[in-house]
Structure formats: structure tokens, C-alpha cells
Amino acid sequence: MARVDGVTYSLFGVPSAPSKSLSASLLNAVYTSTHTIFTLAAGDATFRLDFLSPVSPNDYVRQSLPFSYLTVFASSSRSLSIQIYSDVDETWTGQSGNTIAKATAAGETTVFQLTVTNANLYFQNRMDQALWGQVVFASRPSSSSVLTSQSGSAASVRGQFVTSGALSGTLPSYAAEDIVGLAHDLGSVSAEQSVTFAVGYTREAAVNYLGNARTGYYRATYPDPVSAVGHFLDDYAAAATESKMIDMTVEDRANEIAGTAYADILALSTRQAWGAIDVTIPIESLDTNDILVFMKEISTDGNVNTIDVIYPAFPIFYVMNPDYIKFLLEPVLRYLATGRWTQPYVVHDIGSSYPNAIGHDDQKAEAQPVEECANLLILVYTYSLASGDLAWANQYQTLLQRYADYLVNNVLNMPSQLSTDDGSGPLTNQTSLAIKAAVGLTAFGRMYSLPDYTKVGLQYSDALYAQGLGTDAGKTRFVLQYDGTGYITAYNLFPDILLKLGTFPQAAFDMEAAFYPSVRAEAGVPIDSRTTICNTGWMLFAGASSPGPNNATRDLFINDIHAFISNGLNTQPFGDVYFVTGSKSGKAVRNRARPVVGGHFAPLALQGSGILVKIVFSDSTQ
């Protein structure tokens, strides 16, 4: 809320506006890779609400801090008395009741912390909210503002601001449905002024990895919520500068490659992908040389470091900082190396419910044998090639060779099993999985200079394409199974192009580019012939690998995805699966806020690894 010459306006997110307050008028809304910005008119004043969630691939402290900024800019063509107010309540804890509020003054910074007593460690609610940490809400005065605070009922705290433009400083014991509020008095404003709030959720014990607690990387330097949010506010100028460079670079590179529709897709994908990970170190030693990154399979299974979620997400990390591919795989490889997972194929994930990365010693993880073996081989080689770091892969060669051998023995006569598109159920002899296995074996052989494995990968390719095992009789498409019927979106060809492996001939890519438009439905190309849904990440994997003449097929995919995100039929965070035909055409299925949208960077990834980081940091030092 804001007061302008004594009149209070609701700017954003005030469900029950106080009496005697007015609603501001929305003038504009903009989103970028790191910012969401709303501009509103309130009387003769203009307010700009800038929500910034930093994305900082090379700064592990900044990337690991679990906070976001809200900066409110106020301006007017004439001198006006302006006050700005914001609050949070216990809904940020994910539960109601038993909340304790604590206010701390750290220098000029006021910090509110909301904690639930007797919260269960490592639990979440049905909306994927963590339930065992602390809500942190903080601000400090600007050079021209006076900061006040208050907690209590929404009516009393907001009413105090409406009446006087300042808060009373009273901090009664927290009761159900109470709020904690912060207010800035900017005095007389004519030229633009701003104030910044910080909000987030800290978890000292962030992840349970094989029975050992991991904590946020930032805690090696800022061990408690007050010092952490204090640094976060100190870092605002640098974080904002970096965010502008990232926004500009993502937009410019996407525009160069495929135009404004693609730029919009990447802008909407960036925060969602990075927001699904925790950058951690051991809680006991706080050793910053022992970085493990954990990814949550948000909204679907809630699994930890699901291999077939890391795989579709990897292009964003390849583009922005390939080290994150290693950081995500290291927890998986360490677990597999213990021998506690005894199956001959790669485990699907390392925990059924985030953040409990406790493995599957009972051998009951979802089985996707060919899928996960090939994914792991491709991802390890992707990191090694992008980084030039061969030592990391070398320490796991024996382990990985076991999974390469599984692919050698279980592809051309493939038993019934699930793929990553597990919602469609299991099948025998899946062409898509065989393509991935061929690419995975070629990658493994190339990585370790073991030509016999590369030879098998090429033999699979020859059988699938040249000999027609995986195509229809007229070689117009890859088919669903080895029986010559149906079709697939051959997204698993993408790493063959990205890594320049040469597993499949160019004719196979051209075949798919010509085929996809022929099966496009009302809103896009289905994942395969069994279904009426599409997957946005797979669409851009396929478009990147089989772009067609003048990129026409790639742009078909891009335009369909852009139409989906802008059709006004969906309110959830970017859903990566939607219906392409029928009465629900253009509507998201169920997936929301998943990190797999990192796969939308696939066309950009073809420009090279780490390119955004290189551009951002080279430009920011000039």
C-alpha cells in the first residue's frame, strides 16, 4: 500500500483493503528473466513495483540466498507526501497456528522472522511449501526515508498505516492470522525515490542427504537469517546490475536466434528453472569445496534429483554455467558408488520426497532402465565436454561403464518399460529410448576413448534409421515402436547435434523436420501418437535438432509454445505439458513451476556452452 498526500492506495496483493483506501490503476506489467515489474498510478503519483529474484550462476553465495527483493519506486510531477507499506503473514510458513514472530534490529535493518513451533523437519505441504524453516521479512531506511514496524492483526496494523502513514512499533505476541508490517515515510517526493524490502524462507537444515544435513552455501559466510538478509540488502546494487545484464543478454541472444517469441519463452523460463535448486554444503563443516546441488521435481512426484528431470533441464545450465550439471549429478553418482542401489541400471532419483535425498536402498524407485542409463551417460559427457574437466568423469568410469554395458545388452530387444513420458505407460521396443541409448553409448565411447562402445551406438543408429527398424517403410518418420507404426517427437536426437557426436546421419534429422508439421494439431505437435498432449521442452529439443529449411519447423514449435503461454487460459506457473487438441486445447495438464523449462534453452545451447556467463561477466567488467 501507499499513502499519497494522506490518501491510501492498494497497490498489490491486498485481499481485504482497509476502509477509506482506494485501488491504484495498473498502467503496465513487464517480466524479464529476473524481474517482474508493475507500474501503477495512485492519485498524482506513479509507483513501480520491481520484484527481483537474482539469478547468479557464478556467485554461489548470491545464488544460494533464499530471498527476493521488492523495490518500490515512487515519483510525481509535483511535490507529494508519500509513505510506502508492506506486510507478510503466516501463510508464508505453509501452515497456520503455533507461529512465533520475532523482530530484530540489526543496525538500521529491521528483520521479522516467523517460525512455527514444533514443525516437522524435512516436511512439505500439498502446495510444495517447506514447513520447517523461517519466513524472513526485512527492510532498512533509504537515504530519504524513515522506517517503522509493527505486528498484530491485519486491521490494526494496516489501519495504523492508513491513519498516520507510520507504524507504532508495538510487537504483541503473534496470534493466528496476524501480520508483520514495515512502512517507509519518504517525506515530500517529486524526483523518483525508492525503498527495498527483502522476503524469503530460510532452512538451516536444507536437505537430508543420505542421513547427513546439507545447508545453503551462503551460510559459510552468513550463518544466521539476520546476517544473511543483511548481506542480501547490502548486495542489492550489485545483484540488480548483474540481473540487468543477464536480462539483456538472454533477450538479445534469443532475439538473434529466433525472434521475440523465443525471447519471451526464455524470459519466462529462467527464474523457474533456477528456483528449483538448492546450492548446498555440509552443515557441520560448512566446506565450500563440497558443493552439491539438489533439484526438486516440483508439482509432479516431488522427487530429489530425478535423472529424467535433470536431463530436460540441462540446456539452461549448459548455457549459463555447466558446473551445475556436475553439481546436480554428483549426489547421484556418490550414492550409486556406495553400492546401496543394487540394480544393474541407473536409479530414477535419490529420494521420493524432497528434501529427503536418502536413496532407494529398498530398490523400489520408479524403474526407467534405458532412460536413466542413457541420460546419465549423456549428461556426464556434456559436462566434461563443456568444462574440459575430465578428472571428474574419470573417477566414475567403472561405475558408468556398468550402465553403458546395460545399454549394450538391453536395447534392440527392449523389454517393456517406462520412458520419461511415463504418463503414457510402458512399452516394449521404444524407438525414442533406442535413439537415446545410441547417443548415450556414442557419448560414453567418446568420453573414455573406448571405440567399441561408440561402435555399438553407431550400430544402433544404423539399425534404427538405415535398416528401418525405427522408421516407417517409407522413411518419413521415426515410429513409436519397432513395428513400423505410430510416431514420436524425436527429442532424444538433440544431444547428438549439441555434442557433435555424429551418431545419426543428417538425413534422419531432415526426415523429422519434414514430418513434424504433418502431425501438428490445433495447438502443437503431440509427444507421440498415443496422446493429445505436448511437452514444451521436448518441442524445443526437437526444433533445435531438426529445425528444417529456414528454421521453419523450429519456429513452428516456438510459435506454438508462445501461443500457449499467452492464450490467457492458464494461471499456474509455466506448465510444460498442455493439450494440443480437443475442448482443452491450449490448457495446461497438471505440471506447474517445474525446472524442466530449462530445456527451452536448447536452441540457444547450440551457440556454445557458458556463453551467457562469458558475455555477462565480460560486459560487466568494462
C-alpha positions as CSV (number, residue, x, y, z in Angstrom):
1,M,0.0,0.0,0.0
2,A,1.0,3.6,-0.4
3,R,-0.2,6.9,1.0
4,V,-0.2,9.9,-1.2
5,D,-0.9,13.2,0.5
6,G,-2.9,11.4,3.2
7,V,-4.9,9.1,0.8
8,T,-4.2,5.4,1.0
9,Y,-4.0,3.3,-2.2
10,S,-3.8,-0.5,-2.5
11,L,-1.0,-1.2,-4.9
12,F,-0.7,-5.0,-4.9
13,G,-1.8,-8.1,-3.1
14,V,-4.2,-6.6,-0.5
15,P,-7.1,-9.0,-0.4
16,S,-9.1,-7.0,2.1
17,A,-8.3,-3.4,1.5
18,P,-8.7,-1.1,4.6
19,S,-11.7,1.2,4.6
20,K,-11.1,4.6,3.2
21,S,-8.5,3.2,0.8
22,L,-8.6,3.3,-3.0
23,S,-7.3,1.0,-5.6
24,A,-4.4,2.1,-7.7
25,S,-4.7,1.8,-11.5
26,L,-2.4,-0.7,-13.3
27,L,-0.6,1.0,-16.1
28,N,1.9,-1.6,-17.2
29,A,3.3,-5.1,-16.4
30,V,6.6,-6.4,-17.6
31,Y,8.6,-9.5,-17.0
32,T,12.2,-10.3,-17.8
33,S,14.4,-13.3,-16.9
34,T,14.9,-12.0,-13.4
35,H,12.3,-9.2,-12.8
36,T,8.6,-8.8,-12.7
37,I,7.6,-5.1,-12.8
38,F,4.2,-3.5,-12.3
39,T,3.6,0.2,-12.9
40,L,0.6,1.8,-11.2
41,A,-1.0,5.2,-10.9
42,A,-2.2,6.4,-7.4
43,G,-3.6,9.9,-7.5
44,D,-0.9,12.1,-8.9
45,A,1.9,9.7,-8.0
46,T,3.3,6.8,-10.1
47,F,4.6,3.7,-8.4
48,R,6.8,1.0,-9.9
49,L,6.9,-2.4,-8.1
50,D,10.0,-4.3,-9.1
51,F,10.2,-7.9,-7.9
52,L,13.7,-9.2,-8.4
53,S,14.8,-12.8,-7.9
54,P,18.5,-12.9,-8.6
55,V,20.0,-15.5,-11.0
56,S,23.7,-15.6,-10.4
57,P,25.4,-18.6,-11.9
58,N,28.9,-17.8,-10.9
59,D,28.3,-16.3,-7.5
60,Y,27.3,-19.2,-5.2
61,V,26.5,-17.0,-2.3
62,R,24.1,-14.9,-4.2
63,Q,22.6,-17.9,-6.0
64,S,22.1,-19.8,-2.7
65,L,20.5,-17.0,-0.7
66,P,16.8,-17.8,-0.4
67,F,15.4,-14.3,-0.7
68,S,13.8,-12.0,-3.3
69,Y,13.7,-8.2,-3.5
70,L,10.7,-5.9,-3.8
71,T,11.8,-2.4,-4.7
72,V,9.1,0.2,-4.8
73,F,9.9,3.4,-6.9
74,A,7.8,6.4,-6.3
75,S,7.7,9.5,-8.4
76,S,5.5,12.5,-9.2
77,S,5.4,15.6,-11.4
78,R,4.8,17.7,-8.3
79,S,5.8,17.5,-4.7
80,L,3.7,14.9,-2.7
81,S,3.9,13.4,0.7
82,I,4.4,9.7,0.2
83,Q,4.6,6.7,2.5
84,I,5.0,3.0,1.4
85,Y,3.9,-0.1,3.3
86,S,4.2,-3.9,3.0
87,D,3.5,-6.9,5.2
88,V,3.5,-10.7,5.4
89,D,1.6,-13.2,7.4
90,E,1.9,-16.8,8.5
91,T,0.7,-18.2,5.1
92,W,4.3,-17.8,4.1
93,T,5.1,-20.6,6.6
94,G,2.8,-23.0,4.8
95,Q,0.7,-23.7,7.8
96,S,-1.4,-21.9,10.4
97,G,-1.2,-21.8,14.2
98,N,1.8,-22.1,16.5
99,T,3.6,-19.2,14.8
100,I,6.1,-17.2,16.7
101,A,7.1,-13.7,15.4
102,K,10.5,-12.2,16.3
103,A,11.7,-8.7,15.4
104,T,15.4,-7.9,15.3
105,A,17.1,-4.6,14.8
106,A,20.5,-5.1,13.2
107,G,21.9,-1.6,12.7
108,E,19.4,0.2,10.6
109,T,17.9,-3.0,9.3
110,T,14.6,-4.3,10.8
111,V,14.1,-8.0,10.4
112,F,11.0,-10.0,11.1
113,Q,11.2,-13.8,11.5
114,L,8.2,-16.1,11.5
115,T,8.8,-19.6,12.9
116,V,6.3,-22.4,13.5
117,T,6.9,-24.2,16.8
118,N,7.4,-28.0,16.7
119,A,7.5,-28.0,12.9
120,N,8.4,-31.4,11.4
121,L,11.9,-31.4,9.9
122,Y,12.0,-32.0,6.2
123,F,8.2,-31.9,5.6
124,Q,6.3,-30.0,3.0
125,N,2.6,-29.3,2.3
126,R,0.5,-30.2,-0.7
127,M,1.4,-26.9,-2.4
128,D,5.2,-27.8,-2.2
129,Q,5.9,-25.4,0.6
130,A,8.6,-26.3,3.1
131,L,7.3,-26.4,6.7
132,W,10.3,-26.4,9.0
133,G,12.2,-23.1,8.3
134,Q,11.7,-19.4,8.9
135,V,10.0,-16.7,7.0
136,V,12.3,-13.6,6.8
137,F,10.9,-10.2,6.0
138,A,13.2,-7.2,6.2
139,S,14.0,-3.6,5.1
140,R,16.2,-0.7,6.0
141,P,15.6,3.0,5.5
142,S,16.8,4.6,2.3
143,S,18.8,7.9,2.4
144,S,15.5,9.8,2.4
145,S,13.0,7.5,4.3
146,V,12.1,6.8,7.9
147,L,11.4,3.1,8.6
148,T,8.8,1.9,11.2
149,S,7.4,-1.5,12.1
150,Q,4.5,-3.2,13.8
151,S,2.9,-6.6,14.3
152,G,-0.6,-7.6,15.2
153,S,-4.0,-8.1,13.5
154,A,-4.3,-7.0,9.9
155,A,-6.9,-4.5,10.8
156,S,-4.8,-2.8,13.5
157,V,-1.5,-2.7,11.6
158,R,-2.9,-1.7,8.3
159,G,-5.3,0.7,10.0
160,Q,-2.4,2.4,11.8
161,F,-0.7,3.0,8.4
162,V,-3.8,4.3,6.8
163,T,-4.3,6.7,9.7
164,S,-0.8,8.0,10.2
165,G,1.5,6.8,7.5
166,A,3.8,5.2,10.1
167,L,3.7,2.2,12.3
168,S,3.6,2.2,16.1
169,G,6.5,-0.2,16.9
170,T,4.3,-2.4,19.0
171,L,5.1,-6.1,18.9
172,P,2.4,-8.2,20.7
173,S,2.6,-12.0,20.9
174,Y,1.7,-13.4,17.5
175,A,-1.8,-14.7,17.1
176,A,-3.4,-16.6,14.3
177,E,-3.9,-14.5,11.2
178,D,-1.7,-11.7,12.5
179,I,0.7,-9.9,10.2
180,V,4.1,-8.2,10.5
181,G,4.4,-4.9,8.7
182,L,7.1,-2.4,7.6
183,A,6.5,1.2,6.5
184,H,8.7,3.8,4.9
185,D,8.0,7.6,5.2
186,L,9.6,9.2,2.2
187,G,8.5,12.7,3.1
188,S,8.0,15.1,0.2
189,V,8.6,13.4,-3.1
190,S,9.0,15.0,-6.5
191,A,12.0,13.3,-8.1
192,E,11.9,9.5,-8.1
193,Q,12.8,7.7,-4.8
194,S,12.8,4.1,-3.9
195,V,12.8,1.7,-0.9
196,T,13.6,-2.0,-0.9
197,F,12.1,-4.9,1.0
198,A,13.6,-8.4,1.2
199,V,11.5,-11.6,1.7
200,G,12.3,-15.2,1.8
201,Y,12.3,-18.5,3.6
202,T,15.5,-19.9,5.2
203,R,16.1,-23.6,6.1
204,E,19.2,-24.2,8.2
205,A,19.0,-27.9,7.5
206,A,18.0,-27.6,3.9
207,V,18.4,-31.1,2.6
208,N,18.8,-34.6,4.1
209,Y,21.4,-36.3,2.0
210,L,21.9,-39.9,3.0
211,G,21.3,-39.1,6.6
212,N,23.6,-36.0,6.7
213,A,22.2,-32.5,6.7
214,R,23.2,-30.1,4.0
215,T,22.8,-26.3,4.3
216,G,22.8,-23.3,2.0
217,Y,26.2,-22.3,0.6
218,Y,25.7,-18.8,1.9
219,R,25.8,-20.0,5.5
220,A,29.6,-20.4,5.3
221,T,29.8,-16.6,5.4
222,Y,26.4,-15.6,6.8
223,P,25.3,-18.3,9.3
224,D,22.1,-16.9,10.6
225,P,19.0,-15.3,9.0
226,V,19.7,-11.8,10.2
227,S,23.2,-11.6,8.9
228,A,22.1,-13.3,5.6
229,V,19.3,-10.9,4.9
230,G,21.5,-8.0,5.9
231,H,24.1,-9.1,3.3
232,F,21.3,-9.6,0.8
233,L,20.2,-6.0,1.2
234,D,23.8,-4.8,1.1
235,D,24.2,-6.7,-2.2
236,Y,21.1,-5.1,-3.9
237,A,23.0,-2.7,-6.2
238,A,25.4,-5.4,-7.4
239,A,22.6,-8.0,-7.8
240,A,20.4,-5.5,-9.7
241,T,23.3,-4.7,-12.1
242,E,24.0,-8.3,-12.8
243,S,20.3,-9.1,-13.3
244,K,20.0,-6.3,-15.9
245,M,23.0,-7.8,-17.8
246,I,21.5,-11.3,-17.7
247,D,18.1,-10.0,-18.8
248,M,19.6,-8.1,-21.7
249,T,21.8,-10.9,-22.8
250,V,19.1,-13.6,-22.7
251,E,16.8,-11.3,-24.6
252,D,19.4,-10.2,-27.2
253,R,20.7,-13.7,-27.8
254,A,17.2,-15.2,-28.1
255,N,16.1,-12.4,-30.5
256,E,19.2,-13.0,-32.7
257,I,18.4,-16.7,-32.9
258,A,14.7,-16.9,-33.2
259,G,13.0,-13.6,-32.5
260,T,10.8,-12.0,-29.8
261,A,8.6,-15.1,-29.3
262,Y,11.6,-17.1,-28.3
263,A,12.9,-14.3,-26.1
264,D,9.6,-14.3,-24.2
265,I,9.8,-18.0,-23.7
266,L,13.3,-17.8,-22.2
267,A,12.4,-14.9,-20.0
268,L,9.5,-16.8,-18.5
269,S,11.7,-19.9,-18.1
270,T,14.8,-18.6,-16.4
271,R,13.7,-18.0,-12.8
272,Q,11.6,-21.1,-12.8
273,A,14.5,-23.4,-13.6
274,W,17.0,-21.8,-11.2
275,G,14.4,-21.5,-8.5
276,A,14.0,-25.3,-8.2
277,I,17.5,-25.9,-6.9
278,D,19.4,-25.7,-3.6
279,V,23.1,-24.9,-3.7
280,T,24.4,-26.7,-0.6
281,I,27.4,-27.5,1.6
282,P,27.7,-29.8,4.6
283,I,26.0,-28.3,7.7
284,E,28.7,-29.4,10.1
285,S,31.9,-28.4,8.2
286,L,30.5,-25.6,6.0
287,D,33.1,-26.7,3.5
288,T,32.6,-24.6,0.4
289,N,34.7,-27.1,-1.7
290,D,32.0,-29.7,-1.2
291,I,29.2,-28.3,-3.3
292,L,26.2,-30.4,-4.0
293,V,23.1,-29.1,-5.8
294,F,19.7,-30.6,-5.3
295,M,16.7,-30.2,-7.6
296,K,13.1,-30.7,-6.7
297,E,10.7,-32.3,-9.2
298,I,8.1,-29.7,-8.4
299,S,4.4,-30.5,-8.7
300,T,4.7,-34.0,-10.1
301,D,6.4,-36.6,-7.9
302,G,8.4,-34.3,-5.6
303,N,11.4,-36.5,-6.2
304,V,15.0,-35.4,-5.5
305,N,17.5,-35.1,-8.4
306,T,15.4,-37.1,-10.8
307,I,17.7,-38.0,-13.7
308,D,15.0,-37.5,-16.3
309,V,14.2,-34.1,-14.9
310,I,17.9,-33.0,-14.8
311,Y,18.2,-34.2,-18.5
312,P,15.4,-32.0,-19.9
313,A,16.6,-29.1,-17.7
314,F,20.2,-29.2,-18.6
315,P,20.4,-26.8,-21.6
316,I,19.9,-23.7,-19.3
317,F,22.9,-24.9,-17.1
318,Y,24.9,-25.7,-20.2
319,V,24.3,-22.2,-21.4
320,M,24.8,-20.3,-18.2
321,N,27.3,-22.4,-16.1
322,P,28.0,-26.1,-17.0
323,D,29.4,-26.7,-13.5
324,Y,25.8,-27.0,-12.3
325,I,25.4,-30.2,-14.4
326,K,28.2,-31.7,-12.3
327,F,26.8,-30.3,-9.0
328,L,23.5,-31.9,-9.8
329,L,24.9,-35.3,-10.8
330,E,27.5,-35.6,-8.0
331,P,24.9,-36.5,-5.3
332,V,23.5,-39.2,-7.6
333,L,26.9,-40.7,-8.5
334,R,28.1,-40.7,-4.9
335,Y,25.0,-42.7,-3.9
336,L,25.4,-45.1,-6.8
337,A,29.1,-45.6,-5.9
338,T,28.1,-46.7,-2.4
339,G,26.6,-49.9,-4.0
340,R,23.4,-49.4,-1.9
341,W,21.4,-49.3,-5.2
342,T,22.0,-52.8,-6.5
343,Q,20.0,-52.8,-9.7
344,P,22.0,-53.0,-13.0
345,Y,20.6,-49.7,-14.3
346,V,20.7,-46.1,-13.0
347,V,18.4,-45.1,-10.2
348,H,15.5,-42.9,-11.2
349,D,16.1,-40.4,-8.4
350,I,17.8,-40.2,-5.0
351,G,14.7,-39.6,-2.9
352,S,10.9,-39.9,-3.2
353,S,10.1,-36.7,-1.4
354,Y,12.2,-33.5,-1.4
355,P,14.3,-32.7,0.5
356,N,14.9,-36.3,1.7
357,A,17.7,-37.5,-0.6
358,I,18.1,-40.8,1.3
359,G,18.3,-43.0,-1.7
360,H,16.4,-46.2,-2.5
361,D,18.1,-48.9,-0.6
362,D,14.9,-50.9,-0.8
363,Q,15.2,-50.9,-4.6
364,K,11.7,-49.6,-5.0
365,A,12.4,-46.5,-7.1
366,E,10.4,-46.0,-10.3
367,A,12.1,-48.1,-13.0
368,Q,13.2,-46.4,-16.2
369,P,16.2,-48.5,-17.0
370,V,17.2,-47.5,-20.5
371,E,16.0,-43.9,-20.0
372,E,18.2,-43.2,-16.9
373,C,21.3,-45.1,-18.0
374,A,21.4,-43.1,-21.3
375,N,20.6,-39.8,-19.6
376,L,23.4,-40.2,-17.1
377,L,26.0,-41.0,-19.8
378,I,24.9,-38.1,-21.9
379,L,24.9,-35.6,-19.0
380,V,28.3,-36.6,-17.7
381,Y,29.8,-36.3,-21.2
382,T,28.0,-32.9,-21.7
383,Y,29.7,-31.5,-18.6
384,S,33.1,-33.0,-19.4
385,L,33.0,-31.5,-22.9
386,A,31.7,-28.1,-21.9
387,S,34.1,-27.7,-19.0
388,G,37.2,-29.6,-20.1
389,D,37.2,-31.3,-16.7
390,L,38.0,-35.0,-17.5
391,A,39.1,-35.8,-14.0
392,W,35.6,-35.8,-12.5
393,A,34.3,-38.2,-15.1
394,N,37.4,-40.4,-14.8
395,Q,36.7,-41.1,-11.1
396,Y,33.4,-42.6,-12.1
397,Q,34.4,-44.6,-15.2
398,T,34.0,-48.0,-13.7
399,L,30.5,-47.2,-12.4
400,L,29.4,-45.6,-15.7
401,Q,30.8,-48.5,-17.7
402,R,28.4,-50.7,-15.9
403,Y,25.5,-48.6,-17.2
404,A,26.9,-48.5,-20.7
405,D,27.1,-52.3,-20.6
406,Y,23.4,-52.3,-19.7
407,L,22.6,-50.4,-22.8
408,V,24.7,-52.7,-24.9
409,N,22.6,-55.6,-23.8
410,N,19.1,-54.2,-23.5
411,V,18.1,-52.1,-26.5
412,L,17.5,-54.0,-29.7
413,N,15.3,-56.4,-27.8
414,M,14.0,-54.0,-25.3
415,P,11.6,-55.3,-22.5
416,S,8.5,-53.4,-21.6
417,Q,9.4,-50.3,-19.5
418,L,8.7,-46.7,-18.9
419,S,10.4,-43.7,-20.5
420,T,10.5,-40.2,-19.2
421,D,7.0,-39.8,-20.7
422,D,5.8,-42.1,-18.0
423,G,2.2,-40.8,-18.0
424,S,1.6,-42.8,-21.2
425,G,2.6,-46.1,-19.7
426,P,5.2,-48.7,-20.5
427,L,6.0,-50.2,-23.9
428,T,8.4,-52.7,-25.4
429,N,10.9,-51.8,-28.1
430,Q,10.6,-48.0,-27.8
431,T,12.3,-46.2,-30.7
432,S,12.7,-43.0,-28.6
433,L,14.6,-44.9,-25.9
434,A,16.7,-46.7,-28.5
435,I,17.7,-43.3,-30.0
436,K,18.8,-42.1,-26.6
437,A,20.7,-45.3,-25.9
438,A,22.6,-44.9,-29.2
439,V,23.5,-41.4,-28.4
440,G,24.5,-42.3,-24.8
441,L,26.8,-45.1,-26.0
442,T,28.4,-42.9,-28.5
443,A,29.0,-40.2,-25.8
444,F,30.4,-42.8,-23.4
445,G,32.8,-44.2,-26.0
446,R,33.9,-40.7,-27.0
447,M,34.4,-39.6,-23.3
448,Y,36.7,-42.5,-22.4
449,S,38.2,-43.3,-25.8
450,L,36.5,-46.7,-25.9
451,P,35.7,-47.2,-29.5
452,D,33.8,-50.4,-29.0
453,Y,31.0,-48.5,-27.2
454,T,30.9,-45.9,-29.9
455,K,30.7,-48.7,-32.5
456,V,27.6,-50.1,-30.7
457,G,26.0,-46.7,-30.7
458,L,26.5,-46.4,-34.4
459,Q,25.2,-49.9,-35.0
460,Y,22.0,-48.9,-33.1
461,S,21.7,-45.8,-35.3
462,D,22.2,-47.9,-38.4
463,A,19.6,-50.4,-37.3
464,L,17.1,-47.7,-36.3
465,Y,17.4,-45.5,-39.4
466,A,19.3,-47.0,-42.3
467,Q,17.8,-50.5,-41.8
468,G,14.4,-49.1,-40.9
469,L,14.0,-50.8,-37.5
470,G,12.8,-47.5,-36.0
471,T,11.2,-45.9,-39.1
472,D,8.1,-46.5,-41.2
473,A,8.6,-48.2,-44.5
474,G,8.8,-45.0,-46.5
475,K,11.3,-43.4,-44.1
476,T,9.1,-40.4,-43.4
477,R,9.4,-40.6,-39.6
478,F,10.7,-42.4,-36.6
479,V,7.9,-44.7,-35.2
480,L,6.7,-45.3,-31.7
481,Q,7.9,-49.0,-31.5
482,Y,9.9,-51.3,-33.8
483,D,6.7,-52.4,-35.5
484,G,6.7,-49.5,-38.0
485,T,3.6,-47.8,-36.8
486,G,2.8,-44.6,-34.9
487,Y,5.2,-41.7,-34.5
488,I,7.3,-39.8,-31.9
489,T,8.7,-36.4,-31.3
490,A,12.4,-37.5,-31.6
491,Y,13.7,-35.1,-28.9
492,N,16.4,-37.5,-28.0
493,L,18.3,-36.6,-31.2
494,F,19.1,-33.2,-29.6
495,P,22.3,-34.2,-27.7
496,D,23.7,-35.8,-30.8
497,I,23.6,-32.4,-32.5
498,L,24.7,-30.5,-29.4
499,L,27.7,-32.6,-28.7
500,K,28.6,-33.1,-32.3
501,L,28.6,-36.9,-31.9
502,G,27.5,-37.9,-35.4
503,T,25.5,-40.9,-34.2
504,F,22.7,-40.3,-36.7
505,P,23.0,-39.1,-40.3
506,Q,21.8,-35.7,-41.3
507,A,19.0,-37.4,-43.3
508,A,17.4,-38.6,-40.0
509,F,17.2,-35.0,-38.7
510,D,15.8,-33.7,-42.0
511,M,13.2,-36.5,-42.1
512,E,11.9,-35.4,-38.7
513,A,11.9,-31.7,-39.7
514,A,9.7,-32.5,-42.7
515,F,7.4,-34.8,-40.7
516,Y,6.5,-32.7,-37.6
517,P,4.3,-30.1,-39.4
518,S,2.3,-33.0,-40.9
519,V,1.1,-34.1,-37.4
520,R,0.7,-30.7,-35.8
521,A,-2.7,-30.4,-34.2
522,E,-4.6,-27.3,-33.3
523,A,-2.1,-26.1,-30.7
524,G,1.1,-28.1,-31.3
525,V,2.8,-31.4,-32.0
526,P,1.9,-34.3,-29.6
527,I,4.6,-36.0,-27.8
528,D,3.8,-39.2,-29.7
529,S,0.9,-41.0,-31.5
530,R,-0.6,-42.2,-28.2
531,T,-1.5,-38.9,-26.8
532,T,-3.1,-35.4,-27.3
533,I,-0.6,-33.6,-25.2
534,C,2.7,-32.0,-26.0
535,N,5.8,-31.2,-23.9
536,T,7.3,-27.7,-24.4
537,G,10.8,-28.8,-23.6
538,W,10.7,-31.7,-26.0
539,M,9.3,-29.4,-28.6
540,L,12.4,-27.2,-28.4
541,F,14.8,-30.2,-28.2
542,A,13.2,-31.4,-31.4
543,G,13.1,-28.0,-33.0
544,A,16.8,-27.4,-32.2
545,S,17.9,-30.7,-33.7
546,S,15.6,-30.7,-36.7
547,P,15.0,-27.0,-37.5
548,G,14.0,-27.6,-41.1
549,P,14.7,-25.2,-44.1
550,N,15.0,-21.6,-42.9
551,N,14.3,-22.9,-39.4
552,A,10.6,-23.2,-40.3
553,T,10.0,-26.4,-38.2
554,R,11.9,-24.9,-35.2
555,D,9.9,-21.7,-35.4
556,L,6.6,-23.7,-35.6
557,F,7.4,-25.2,-32.2
558,I,8.4,-21.8,-30.8
559,N,5.3,-20.1,-32.0
560,D,3.0,-22.8,-30.6
561,I,4.7,-22.5,-27.2
562,H,4.4,-18.7,-27.3
563,A,0.7,-19.0,-28.2
564,F,0.3,-21.4,-25.2
565,I,1.9,-19.0,-22.6
566,S,-0.1,-16.0,-24.0
567,N,-3.5,-17.5,-24.6
568,G,-5.0,-16.4,-21.3
569,L,-6.3,-19.9,-20.5
570,N,-3.8,-20.7,-17.7
571,T,-3.0,-19.1,-14.4
572,Q,-0.4,-21.5,-13.0
573,P,3.3,-21.0,-13.3
574,F,4.7,-22.1,-16.6
575,G,3.3,-25.6,-17.2
576,D,5.4,-27.7,-19.5
577,V,2.7,-30.0,-20.7
578,Y,-0.6,-29.0,-22.4
579,F,-3.3,-30.3,-24.6
580,V,-2.9,-29.7,-28.3
581,T,-6.4,-30.6,-29.5
582,G,-10.0,-31.0,-28.3
583,S,-12.0,-29.0,-25.8
584,K,-9.0,-28.4,-23.6
585,S,-6.7,-27.3,-26.4
586,G,-4.2,-24.8,-25.1
587,K,-4.8,-25.7,-21.5
588,A,-2.0,-26.9,-19.2
589,V,-2.4,-30.5,-17.9
590,R,-1.1,-30.5,-14.4
591,N,2.6,-29.7,-14.3
592,R,3.5,-26.3,-12.9
593,A,6.7,-24.5,-12.0
594,R,8.9,-27.4,-13.0
595,P,12.6,-26.9,-13.7
596,V,12.4,-28.8,-17.0
597,V,11.6,-25.5,-18.6
598,G,15.4,-25.1,-18.7
599,G,15.1,-27.2,-21.8
600,H,13.7,-24.2,-23.6
601,F,17.3,-23.1,-23.9
602,A,18.1,-25.9,-26.3
603,P,18.2,-23.7,-29.5
604,L,20.4,-21.2,-27.7
605,A,22.7,-24.0,-26.4
606,L,23.7,-24.8,-29.9
607,Q,25.6,-21.5,-29.8
608,G,28.0,-22.9,-27.2
609,S,28.4,-23.6,-23.5
610,G,28.7,-21.0,-20.9
611,I,28.0,-18.2,-23.4
612,L,25.7,-16.2,-21.2
613,V,28.1,-16.2,-18.2
614,K,31.0,-15.2,-20.5
615,I,29.1,-12.3,-22.0
616,V,27.6,-11.0,-18.8
617,F,30.8,-11.0,-16.9
618,S,33.0,-9.6,-19.7
619,D,30.5,-6.8,-20.2
620,S,30.1,-6.0,-16.5
621,T,33.8,-5.5,-16.0
622,Q,34.1,-2.8,-18.7
